[in-house]
Amino acid sequence: MPMLDDLMPWGVRPLRTGRSWVLAPDPETLRARWDRLVTTRGTERDALFGCTRGRTPRTAVGQLPGQRTATGRFAQEDGRCPEPVRILHGPFDQQWLIPDHRLIDSARPELWRVADERQVFVLEQPGPQQHRGPAVLVSGLLPDGHAPAGRPGRIRPFYRRPGGVEPNLAPGLLNALERRYGQQVAPEDALAWVTAASEHSPTGCAVPLPADPALWSLGIDIGRRLMEIQLRGVHGRQRPRLPGGRRPYVRTALPSWPSALVYDRAQETLEVGTGRISPVPIGAWEFQQGGVRVLDLWFDNRTSPVEPGTLDALRPTVWPQEWTSELLALITVLSLLSEVGSDRDDFLRELAGSDLIEVPEVLPVPTEARRPASVLDHCEEGPEGQFALL
């Protein structure tokens, strides 16, 4: 059975921020934290910053690709907060990040270089097999690769160059599949198949390939449906929506700061503190990734206690209306994924009982296919305003 590491050979380890305060569910919080930090000096700034071996306020580092942040040492910083960018935190939580390389231990610049309106990132999810949830997810936003449980897998950009150029597929793979199935295979077909058919294995993420062309076409159809939901309207796509009668609404206003989520199965109602949202299908409530309920994780990321006096403690004092809208959108996404997941389960059972093929003509993958492509068509500013030489 081919492994994802061979079919999509270029993979990058997850981001490692080194400090949690650079990430938040809303951009206003990040600006407040930045302002608090840059008004301090000396040891107080070090304490708030959260020094690590990778970053201190005196670390010299260049810009992240595509960002216009300063490159002087942060110890002398007194300017405005860079414009926060939307990223995917973990499997389903869309949050905001300060895109300043001086604040992030391992930002993975190679991912930022290819992040654009055409890019789709494939995220390997940790096993073992008994953990519920897909083996891979896709995102149009730059993901940090955080996993709620288990060791996170690699992030695999589908395109090796900006503009949707040069798919991150093993050389010769598309031609090999076309010969097997007697039909044209587009790069996006391979991506849809990976989304639908990938499964956990003891040695990593495996991607079985069927001998039956009809089963191949079925998997592509399911994969496209899964991708459309998971991409969540980014890059001009249509946002996932449930039919009017099944669309979740706020029935009772949420309190100023809800303390817990409680689900009423009989009424299909999600109680957010004293607030009520319905209808919420059971599939959305029970949806798990890595053995963790996604809605609980999303709520905990916004309400869990934090240490007083830290930058993490700077957050909204009342529940923002935007968070309620995001919660409704997440319920919609999980509801739709649960529905398609039933079709995917049937498909995977059929795939498990079918004959499989190998593609030995594309293995082993050339070493250069596992490295990032050279994509520099502009200068990137390095530490202290120098130009980076790559």
One Martini backbone bead per residue (centre of mass of N, CA, C, O) as a GRO file, in nm:
protein
  390
    1MET     BB    1   0.093   0.038   0.027
    2PRO     BB    2   0.092   0.348  -0.021
    3MET     BB    3   0.242   0.644   0.085
    4LEU     BB    4   0.212   0.974   0.136
    5ASP     BB    5   0.525   1.029   0.136
    6ASP     BB    6   0.532   0.934  -0.177
    7LEU     BB    7   0.296   1.088  -0.324
    8MET     BB    8   0.372   1.343  -0.115
    9PRO     BB    9   0.698   1.427  -0.060
   10TRP     BB   10   0.643   1.719   0.047
   11GLY     BB   11   0.725   1.798   0.386
   12VAL     BB   12   0.627   1.979   0.689
   13ARG     BB   13   0.664   2.081   0.980
   14PRO     BB   14   0.528   2.215   1.227
   15LEU     BB   15   0.466   2.473   1.395
   16ARG     BB   16   0.664   2.676   1.643
   17THR     BB   17   0.607   2.933   1.853
   18GLY     BB   18   0.688   2.925   2.188
   19ARG     BB   19   0.417   3.114   2.213
   20SER     BB   20   0.076   3.170   2.273
   21TRP     BB   21   0.021   3.495   2.237
   22VAL     BB   22   0.043   3.501   1.906
   23LEU     BB   23  -0.239   3.362   1.953
   24ALA     BB   24  -0.588   3.422   1.844
   25PRO     BB   25  -0.941   3.461   1.792
   26ASP     BB   26  -0.853   3.774   1.777
   27PRO     BB   27  -0.696   4.067   1.668
   28GLU     BB   28  -0.731   4.265   1.910
   29THR     BB   29  -0.570   4.100   2.114
   30LEU     BB   30  -0.295   4.117   1.970
   31ARG     BB   31  -0.267   4.424   1.985
   32ALA     BB   32  -0.274   4.443   2.294
   33ARG     BB   33  -0.023   4.269   2.345
   34TRP     BB   34   0.178   4.434   2.189
   35ASP     BB   35   0.143   4.702   2.340
   36ARG     BB   36   0.229   4.589   2.612
   37LEU     BB   37   0.517   4.496   2.529
   38VAL     BB   38   0.638   4.774   2.397
   39THR     BB   39   0.608   4.928   2.693
   40THR     BB   40   0.850   4.762   2.766
   41ARG     BB   41   1.153   4.671   2.953
   42GLY     BB   42   1.376   4.441   2.976
   43THR     BB   43   1.283   4.205   3.199
   44GLU     BB   44   0.982   4.248   3.144
   45ARG     BB   45   0.990   4.175   2.847
   46ASP     BB   46   1.105   3.893   2.879
   47ALA     BB   47   0.871   3.778   3.048
   48LEU     BB   48   0.644   3.833   2.842
   49PHE     BB   49   0.766   3.698   2.592
   50GLY     BB   50   0.911   3.418   2.629
   51CYS     BB   51   1.186   3.270   2.647
   52THR     BB   52   1.398   3.090   2.421
   53ARG     BB   53   1.623   2.934   2.227
   54GLY     BB   54   1.490   3.060   1.960
   55ARG     BB   55   1.374   3.318   2.138
   56THR     BB   56   1.438   3.665   2.176
   57PRO     BB   57   1.457   4.010   2.178
   58ARG     BB   58   1.774   3.956   2.047
   59THR     BB   59   1.697   3.818   1.793
   60ALA     BB   60   1.812   3.749   1.471
   61VAL     BB   61   1.573   3.808   1.199
   62GLY     BB   62   1.376   3.762   0.938
   63GLN     BB   63   1.138   3.765   0.726
   64LEU     BB   64   0.845   3.671   0.626
   65PRO     BB   65   0.704   3.565   0.365
   66GLY     BB   66   0.491   3.834   0.263
   67GLN     BB   67   0.603   4.024   0.487
   68ARG     BB   68   0.620   4.369   0.663
   69THR     BB   69   0.834   4.341   0.880
   70ALA     BB   70   1.052   4.393   1.101
   71THR     BB   71   1.433   4.334   1.157
   72GLY     BB   72   1.478   4.428   1.414
   73ARG     BB   73   1.526   4.404   1.723
   74PHE     BB   74   1.282   4.365   1.965
   75ALA     BB   75   1.412   4.536   2.195
   76GLN     BB   76   1.353   4.812   1.996
   77GLU     BB   77   1.054   4.792   1.986
   78ASP     BB   78   0.772   5.062   1.909
   79GLY     BB   79   0.558   4.978   1.723
   80ARG     BB   80   0.325   4.844   1.541
   81CYS     BB   81   0.122   4.600   1.477
   82PRO     BB   82   0.101   4.363   1.283
   83GLU     BB   83  -0.099   4.220   1.065
   84PRO     BB   84  -0.304   3.989   1.116
   85VAL     BB   85  -0.345   3.640   1.047
   86ARG     BB   86  -0.511   3.379   0.908
   87ILE     BB   87  -0.542   3.057   1.063
   88LEU     BB   88  -0.491   2.713   1.133
   89HIS     BB   89  -0.584   2.567   1.440
   90GLY     BB   90  -0.552   2.282   1.396
   91PRO     BB   91  -0.823   2.123   1.247
   92PHE     BB   92  -1.079   2.381   1.298
   93ASP     BB   93  -0.934   2.650   1.407
   94GLN     BB   94  -0.984   2.985   1.343
   95GLN     BB   95  -0.719   3.210   1.367
   96TRP     BB   96  -0.468   3.440   1.494
   97LEU     BB   97  -0.153   3.590   1.373
   98ILE     BB   98   0.161   3.710   1.430
   99PRO     BB   99   0.378   3.775   1.141
  100ASP     BB  100   0.653   3.750   1.333
  101HIS     BB  101   0.964   3.609   1.333
  102ARG     BB  102   1.057   3.713   1.628
  103LEU     BB  103   0.803   3.532   1.774
  104ILE     BB  104   0.892   3.258   1.619
  105ASP     BB  105   1.062   2.978   1.632
  106SER     BB  106   0.894   2.795   1.392
  107ALA     BB  107   0.754   2.911   1.085
  108ARG     BB  108   0.812   2.798   0.807
  109PRO     BB  109   0.888   2.965   0.530
  110GLU     BB  110   0.817   2.757   0.301
  111LEU     BB  111   0.507   2.797   0.342
  112TRP     BB  112   0.480   3.107   0.293
  113ARG     BB  113   0.582   3.103  -0.009
  114VAL     BB  114   0.308   2.913  -0.102
  115ALA     BB  115   0.094   3.106   0.015
  116ASP     BB  116  -0.222   3.123  -0.150
  117GLU     BB  117  -0.519   3.129  -0.348
  118ARG     BB  118  -0.433   2.812  -0.448
  119GLN     BB  119  -0.372   2.679  -0.192
  120VAL     BB  120  -0.332   2.341  -0.047
  121PHE     BB  121  -0.341   2.181   0.264
  122VAL     BB  122  -0.202   1.887   0.402
  123LEU     BB  123  -0.305   1.711   0.703
  124GLU     BB  124  -0.171   1.516   0.925
  125GLN     BB  125  -0.307   1.276   1.141
  126PRO     BB  126  -0.307   1.128   1.425
  127GLY     BB  127  -0.300   0.849   1.580
  128PRO     BB  128  -0.465   0.593   1.611
  129GLN     BB  129  -0.721   0.418   1.468
  130GLN     BB  130  -0.924   0.460   1.718
  131HIS     BB  131  -0.924   0.735   1.633
  132ARG     BB  132  -1.127   0.967   1.548
  133GLY     BB  133  -1.102   1.048   1.221
  134PRO     BB  134  -0.926   1.163   0.985
  135ALA     BB  135  -0.604   1.129   0.842
  136VAL     BB  136  -0.688   1.381   0.668
  137LEU     BB  137  -0.661   1.730   0.592
  138VAL     BB  138  -0.783   2.046   0.465
  139SER     BB  139  -0.640   2.378   0.365
  140GLY     BB  140  -0.635   2.727   0.276
  141LEU     BB  141  -0.499   2.782   0.524
  142LEU     BB  142  -0.251   2.831   0.719
  143PRO     BB  143  -0.106   2.588   0.911
  144ASP     BB  144   0.024   2.472   1.231
  145GLY     BB  145  -0.033   2.148   1.303
  146HIS     BB  146  -0.192   2.109   1.539
  147ALA     BB  147  -0.263   1.860   1.792
  148PRO     BB  148  -0.488   1.745   2.031
  149ALA     BB  149  -0.366   1.442   1.978
  150GLY     BB  150  -0.070   1.364   1.952
  151ARG     BB  151   0.147   1.345   1.698
  152PRO     BB  152   0.214   1.543   1.456
  153GLY     BB  153   0.214   1.586   1.134
  154ARG     BB  154   0.250   1.682   0.826
  155ILE     BB  155   0.284   1.944   0.590
  156ARG     BB  156   0.124   1.949   0.254
  157PRO     BB  157   0.168   2.106  -0.016
  158PHE     BB  158   0.022   2.083  -0.326
  159TYR     BB  159   0.203   2.324  -0.408
  160ARG     BB  160   0.539   2.420  -0.487
  161ARG     BB  161   0.414   2.679  -0.617
  162PRO     BB  162   0.297   2.955  -0.694
  163GLY     BB  163  -0.017   2.951  -0.863
  164GLY     BB  164  -0.061   2.638  -0.902
  165VAL     BB  165   0.235   2.506  -0.928
  166GLU     BB  166   0.344   2.209  -0.908
  167PRO     BB  167   0.267   1.936  -0.795
  168ASN     BB  168   0.284   1.735  -0.493
  169LEU     BB  169   0.402   1.479  -0.677
  170ALA     BB  170   0.504   1.206  -0.792
  171PRO     BB  171   0.686   1.132  -1.040
  172GLY     BB  172   0.454   0.976  -1.267
  173LEU     BB  173   0.176   0.925  -1.127
  174LEU     BB  174  -0.041   1.016  -1.330
  175ASN     BB  175   0.041   0.823  -1.558
  176ALA     BB  176   0.002   0.561  -1.398
  177LEU     BB  177  -0.305   0.603  -1.342
  178GLU     BB  178  -0.400   0.625  -1.636
  179ARG     BB  179  -0.318   0.336  -1.711
  180ARG     BB  180  -0.494   0.186  -1.500
  181TYR     BB  181  -0.788   0.355  -1.567
  182GLY     BB  182  -0.832   0.484  -1.860
  183GLN     BB  183  -0.789   0.792  -1.759
  184GLN     BB  184  -0.792   1.100  -1.674
  185VAL     BB  185  -0.555   1.260  -1.436
  186ALA     BB  186  -0.575   1.498  -1.218
  187PRO     BB  187  -0.434   1.652  -0.959
  188GLU     BB  188  -0.712   1.692  -0.805
  189ASP     BB  189  -0.781   1.391  -0.798
  190ALA     BB  190  -0.553   1.304  -0.610
  191LEU     BB  191  -0.639   1.485  -0.375
  192ALA     BB  192  -0.921   1.364  -0.334
  193TRP     BB  193  -0.825   1.078  -0.275
  194VAL     BB  194  -0.659   1.139  -0.026
  195THR     BB  195  -0.897   1.254   0.141
  196ALA     BB  196  -1.073   0.980   0.131
  197ALA     BB  197  -0.844   0.720   0.161
  198SER     BB  198  -0.693   0.778   0.395
  199GLU     BB  199  -0.492   0.597   0.647
  200HIS     BB  200  -0.401   0.451   0.916
  201SER     BB  201  -0.071   0.337   1.023
  202PRO     BB  202   0.212   0.215   1.174
  203THR     BB  203   0.392   0.393   0.936
  204GLY     BB  204   0.145   0.582   0.866
  205CYS     BB  205   0.014   0.726   0.585
  206ALA     BB  206  -0.218   0.562   0.387
  207VAL     BB  207  -0.283   0.490   0.013
  208PRO     BB  208  -0.506   0.329  -0.138
  209LEU     BB  209  -0.525   0.149  -0.458
  210PRO     BB  210  -0.746   0.063  -0.691
  211ALA     BB  211  -0.844  -0.147  -0.956
  212ASP     BB  212  -1.116  -0.002  -0.971
  213PRO     BB  213  -1.236   0.265  -1.147
  214ALA     BB  214  -1.507   0.310  -0.996
  215LEU     BB  215  -1.379   0.347  -0.714
  216TRP     BB  216  -1.206   0.584  -0.788
  217SER     BB  217  -1.443   0.777  -0.863
  218LEU     BB  218  -1.585   0.769  -0.589
  219GLY     BB  219  -1.352   0.887  -0.421
  220ILE     BB  220  -1.338   1.160  -0.567
  221ASP     BB  221  -1.620   1.255  -0.497
  222ILE     BB  222  -1.587   1.248  -0.188
  223GLY     BB  223  -1.334   1.428  -0.172
  224ARG     BB  224  -1.464   1.685  -0.286
  225ARG     BB  225  -1.673   1.718  -0.063
  226LEU     BB  226  -1.476   1.741   0.171
  227MET     BB  227  -1.314   1.983   0.067
  228GLU     BB  228  -1.541   2.195   0.042
  229ILE     BB  229  -1.589   2.200   0.347
  230GLN     BB  230  -1.294   2.244   0.466
  231LEU     BB  231  -1.236   2.521   0.309
  232ARG     BB  232  -1.463   2.736   0.394
  233GLY     BB  233  -1.458   2.970   0.152
  234VAL     BB  234  -1.188   3.008   0.058
  235HIS     BB  235  -1.079   3.167  -0.218
  236GLY     BB  236  -1.397   3.214  -0.320
  237ARG     BB  237  -1.561   3.013  -0.201
  238GLN     BB  238  -1.823   2.842  -0.091
  239ARG     BB  239  -2.002   2.831   0.178
  240PRO     BB  240  -2.112   2.631   0.399
  241ARG     BB  241  -2.456   2.489   0.390
  242LEU     BB  242  -2.759   2.452   0.522
  243PRO     BB  243  -3.061   2.406   0.518
  244GLY     BB  244  -3.291   2.611   0.652
  245GLY     BB  245  -3.425   2.392   0.857
  246ARG     BB  246  -3.101   2.314   0.960
  247ARG     BB  247  -3.011   2.578   1.061
  248PRO     BB  248  -2.833   2.734   1.289
  249TYR     BB  249  -2.951   2.908   1.587
  250VAL     BB  250  -3.017   3.166   1.804
  251ARG     BB  251  -3.253   3.137   2.068
  252THR     BB  252  -3.055   3.225   2.305
  253ALA     BB  253  -2.872   3.440   2.442
  254LEU     BB  254  -2.563   3.490   2.518
  255PRO     BB  255  -2.357   3.542   2.750
  256SER     BB  256  -2.084   3.727   2.844
  257TRP     BB  257  -1.964   3.437   2.988
  258PRO     BB  258  -1.938   3.130   2.922
  259SER     BB  259  -1.879   2.809   3.101
  260ALA     BB  260  -2.042   2.597   2.906
  261LEU     BB  261  -2.110   2.289   2.740
  262VAL     BB  262  -2.443   2.162   2.642
  263TYR     BB  263  -2.616   1.866   2.536
  264ASP     BB  264  -2.937   1.810   2.373
  265ARG     BB  265  -3.056   1.543   2.216
  266ALA     BB  266  -3.365   1.570   2.198
  267GLN     BB  267  -3.340   1.893   2.093
  268GLU     BB  268  -3.084   1.977   1.946
  269THR     BB  269  -2.912   2.139   2.180
  270LEU     BB  270  -2.690   2.411   2.250
  271GLU     BB  271  -2.544   2.499   2.552
  272VAL     BB  272  -2.420   2.838   2.621
  273GLY     BB  273  -2.473   2.835   2.898
  274THR     BB  274  -2.770   3.026   2.873
  275GLY     BB  275  -2.753   2.961   2.589
  276ARG     BB  276  -2.909   2.885   2.258
  277ILE     BB  277  -2.862   2.625   2.006
  278SER     BB  278  -3.057   2.566   1.699
  279PRO     BB  279  -2.994   2.311   1.527
  280VAL     BB  280  -2.787   2.028   1.654
  281PRO     BB  281  -2.643   1.779   1.541
  282ILE     BB  282  -2.505   1.494   1.659
  283GLY     BB  283  -2.262   1.492   1.460
  284ALA     BB  284  -2.139   1.760   1.559
  285TRP     BB  285  -2.102   1.693   1.862
  286GLU     BB  286  -1.937   1.404   1.805
  287PHE     BB  287  -1.708   1.523   1.668
  288GLN     BB  288  -1.383   1.389   1.601
  289GLN     BB  289  -1.023   1.451   1.673
  290GLY     BB  290  -0.806   1.249   1.813
  291GLY     BB  291  -1.033   1.195   2.051
  292VAL     BB  292  -1.160   1.492   2.020
  293ARG     BB  293  -1.391   1.720   2.074
  294VAL     BB  294  -1.428   1.993   1.879
  295LEU     BB  295  -1.619   2.185   2.040
  296ASP     BB  296  -1.466   2.173   2.306
  297LEU     BB  297  -1.196   2.280   2.199
  298TRP     BB  298  -1.294   2.552   2.096
  299PHE     BB  299  -1.398   2.655   2.372
  300ASP     BB  300  -1.136   2.619   2.540
  301ASN     BB  301  -0.961   2.823   2.366
  302ARG     BB  302  -1.149   3.073   2.501
  303THR     BB  303  -1.200   2.981   2.838
  304SER     BB  304  -0.955   2.903   2.962
  305PRO     BB  305  -0.751   2.936   3.202
  306VAL     BB  306  -0.513   3.188   3.294
  307GLU     BB  307  -0.233   3.353   3.369
  308PRO     BB  308  -0.178   3.603   3.551
  309GLY     BB  309   0.014   3.868   3.388
  310THR     BB  310  -0.010   3.774   3.108
  311LEU     BB  311  -0.071   3.790   2.775
  312ASP     BB  312  -0.298   3.573   2.777
  313ALA     BB  313  -0.486   3.752   2.972
  314LEU     BB  314  -0.533   3.908   2.713
  315ARG     BB  315  -0.881   3.940   2.668
  316PRO     BB  316  -1.189   3.922   2.646
  317THR     BB  317  -1.458   4.018   2.874
  318VAL     BB  318  -1.651   3.949   2.638
  319TRP     BB  319  -1.849   3.792   2.423
  320PRO     BB  320  -1.815   3.779   2.098
  321GLN     BB  321  -2.007   3.781   1.817
  322GLU     BB  322  -1.803   3.641   1.630
  323TRP     BB  323  -1.795   3.370   1.786
  324THR     BB  324  -2.082   3.287   1.726
  325SER     BB  325  -2.050   3.274   1.419
  326GLU     BB  326  -1.823   3.060   1.427
  327LEU     BB  327  -1.988   2.841   1.566
  328LEU     BB  328  -2.202   2.808   1.348
  329ALA     BB  329  -2.001   2.733   1.123
  330LEU     BB  330  -1.884   2.480   1.264
  331ILE     BB  331  -2.145   2.321   1.286
  332THR     BB  332  -2.187   2.302   0.982
  333VAL     BB  333  -1.928   2.153   0.909
  334LEU     BB  334  -1.971   1.903   1.096
  335SER     BB  335  -2.239   1.814   0.980
  336LEU     BB  336  -2.142   1.762   0.688
  337LEU     BB  337  -1.909   1.567   0.757
  338SER     BB  338  -2.089   1.354   0.886
  339GLU     BB  339  -2.250   1.285   0.633
  340VAL     BB  340  -2.011   1.214   0.446
  341GLY     BB  341  -1.887   1.004   0.644
  342SER     BB  342  -2.088   0.779   0.580
  343ASP     BB  343  -2.000   0.742   0.287
  344ARG     BB  344  -1.701   0.689   0.354
  345ASP     BB  345  -1.738   0.432   0.518
  346ASP     BB  346  -1.853   0.266   0.285
  347PHE     BB  347  -1.612   0.305   0.098
  348LEU     BB  348  -1.391   0.181   0.285
  349ARG     BB  349  -1.515  -0.100   0.295
  350GLU     BB  350  -1.493  -0.150  -0.009
  351LEU     BB  351  -1.187  -0.101  -0.029
  352ALA     BB  352  -1.096  -0.329   0.174
  353GLY     BB  353  -1.237  -0.560  -0.035
  354SER     BB  354  -1.036  -0.487  -0.255
  355ASP     BB  355  -0.833  -0.452  -0.508
  356LEU     BB  356  -0.493  -0.367  -0.538
  357ILE     BB  357  -0.237  -0.135  -0.622
  358GLU     BB  358   0.069  -0.048  -0.768
  359VAL     BB  359   0.362   0.203  -0.810
  360PRO     BB  360   0.679   0.124  -0.886
  361GLU     BB  361   0.760   0.346  -1.110
  362VAL     BB  362   0.770   0.589  -0.868
  363LEU     BB  363   0.980   0.412  -0.720
  364PRO     BB  364   1.170   0.597  -0.588
  365VAL     BB  365   1.183   0.907  -0.479
  366PRO     BB  366   1.323   1.179  -0.552
  367THR     BB  367   1.496   1.390  -0.356
  368GLU     BB  368   1.396   1.668  -0.480
  369ALA     BB  369   1.084   1.613  -0.411
  370ARG     BB  370   1.146   1.665  -0.086
  371ARG     BB  371   1.201   1.951  -0.170
  372PRO     BB  372   1.190   2.265  -0.205
  373ALA     BB  373   1.129   2.494  -0.419
  374SER     BB  374   1.240   2.747  -0.620
  375VAL     BB  375   1.064   3.079  -0.549
  376LEU     BB  376   1.252   3.322  -0.594
  377ASP     BB  377   1.143   3.666  -0.719
  378HIS     BB  378   1.257   3.799  -0.449
  379CYS     BB  379   1.345   3.983  -0.184
  380GLU     BB  380   1.451   3.903   0.148
  381GLU     BB  381   1.450   4.030   0.453
  382GLY     BB  382   1.679   4.041   0.687
  383PRO     BB  383   1.863   4.104   0.933
  384GLU     BB  384   1.885   4.437   0.980
  385GLY     BB  385   1.804   4.479   0.654
  386GLN     BB  386   1.907   4.252   0.516
  387PHE     BB  387   1.968   4.022   0.269
  388ALA     BB  388   1.866   3.720   0.174
  389LEU     BB  389   2.058   3.421   0.119
  390LEU     BB  390   1.951   3.116  -0.080
   0.00000   0.00000   0.00000
